[in-house]
């Protein structure tokens, strides 16, 4: 019984974590990159177009990556833990235990 529950929990947690991480990271990266690039590019453009392109791209990408990684990882971890644990508990305990473990 323990082995079956562990396998079910492991599979559900991995699937939930991967899906949540991809979704959260994709959303956070797009939002973070858009905001960071626009702010950096807007400020740099006022100073000069050449400086704007160099600074705007580097700063925008750096800020976007940091924000996206932190936000994406935080959201993904929280969502994946709750979702993965919920699915694993329901699937592993409810279905597997009732169908496979009981005589």
C-alpha positions as CSV (number, residue, x, y, z in Angstrom):
1,X,0.0,0.0,0.0
2,X,2.8,2.4,0.9
3,X,4.6,1.8,-2.3
4,X,1.5,2.3,-4.4
5,X,0.7,5.6,-2.6
6,X,4.3,6.8,-2.9
7,X,4.2,6.1,-6.7
8,X,0.9,7.8,-7.1
9,X,2.0,10.8,-5.1
10,X,5.3,11.0,-7.0
11,X,3.6,11.0,-10.4
12,X,0.9,13.5,-9.5
13,X,3.4,15.8,-7.8
14,X,5.8,15.8,-10.8
15,X,3.0,16.3,-13.3
16,X,1.4,19.1,-11.2
17,X,4.7,20.8,-10.6
18,X,5.8,20.7,-14.3
19,X,2.5,22.1,-15.5
20,X,2.3,24.8,-12.9
21,X,5.9,25.8,-13.3
22,X,5.6,26.1,-17.1
23,X,2.4,28.1,-16.9
24,X,3.5,30.4,-14.0
25,X,7.0,30.9,-15.5
26,X,5.6,31.7,-19.0
27,X,3.1,34.3,-17.6
28,X,5.6,35.8,-15.2
29,X,8.3,36.0,-17.8
30,X,6.1,37.7,-20.3
31,X,4.8,40.2,-17.8
32,X,8.2,40.8,-16.2
33,X,10.0,41.1,-19.5
34,X,7.3,43.5,-20.9
35,X,7.4,45.8,-17.9
36,X,11.1,45.7,-17.5
37,X,11.9,46.3,-21.1
38,X,9.3,49.2,-21.5
39,X,10.5,51.0,-18.4
40,X,14.2,50.6,-19.2
41,X,13.7,51.4,-22.9
42,X,11.5,54.5,-22.1
43,X,14.1,55.9,-19.7
44,X,17.0,55.2,-22.0
45,X,15.2,56.5,-25.0
46,X,15.0,59.9,-23.4
47,X,18.7,60.0,-22.8
48,X,19.6,58.8,-26.3
49,X,18.6,56.2,-28.9
50,X,22.0,54.5,-29.0
51,X,22.2,54.3,-25.2
52,X,18.6,53.3,-25.1
53,X,19.1,50.3,-27.3
54,X,22.1,49.0,-25.4
55,X,21.0,49.9,-21.9
56,X,17.3,49.2,-22.5
57,X,17.9,45.7,-23.8
58,X,20.4,44.7,-21.2
59,X,18.6,46.2,-18.2
60,X,15.2,45.1,-19.5
61,X,16.3,41.6,-20.1
62,X,18.2,41.4,-16.8
63,X,15.3,42.8,-14.7
64,X,12.7,40.7,-16.6
65,X,14.7,37.5,-16.1
66,X,15.2,38.1,-12.3
67,X,11.6,39.1,-11.7
68,X,10.2,36.3,-13.9
69,X,12.4,33.7,-12.2
70,X,11.5,34.7,-8.7
71,X,7.8,35.3,-9.4
72,X,7.5,32.2,-11.6
73,X,9.3,30.0,-9.2
74,X,7.3,31.2,-6.2
75,X,4.0,30.9,-7.9
76,X,4.9,27.6,-9.5
77,X,6.1,26.1,-6.2
78,X,3.0,27.2,-4.2
79,X,0.6,26.1,-6.9
80,X,2.4,22.9,-7.7
81,X,2.6,21.9,-4.0
82,X,-1.1,22.5,-3.4
83,X,-2.2,21.1,-6.7
84,X,0.2,18.2,-6.7
85,X,-0.6,17.3,-3.1
86,X,-4.3,17.5,-3.7
87,X,-4.3,15.4,-6.8
88,X,-1.8,12.9,-5.3
89,X,-3.9,12.5,-2.2
90,X,-7.2,12.1,-4.1
91,X,-5.8,9.8,-6.8
92,X,-3.4,7.9,-4.6
93,X,-5.5,7.5,-1.6
94,X,-9.0,7.5,-3.0
95,X,-8.7,5.4,-6.2
96,X,-5.6,3.3,-5.7
97,X,-6.4,2.4,-2.1
98,X,-10.0,1.5,-2.8
99,X,-9.3,-0.4,-6.0
100,X,-6.0,-2.0,-5.4
101,X,-5.4,-2.3,-1.7
102,X,-8.7,-3.4,-0.3
103,X,-9.6,-7.1,-0.5
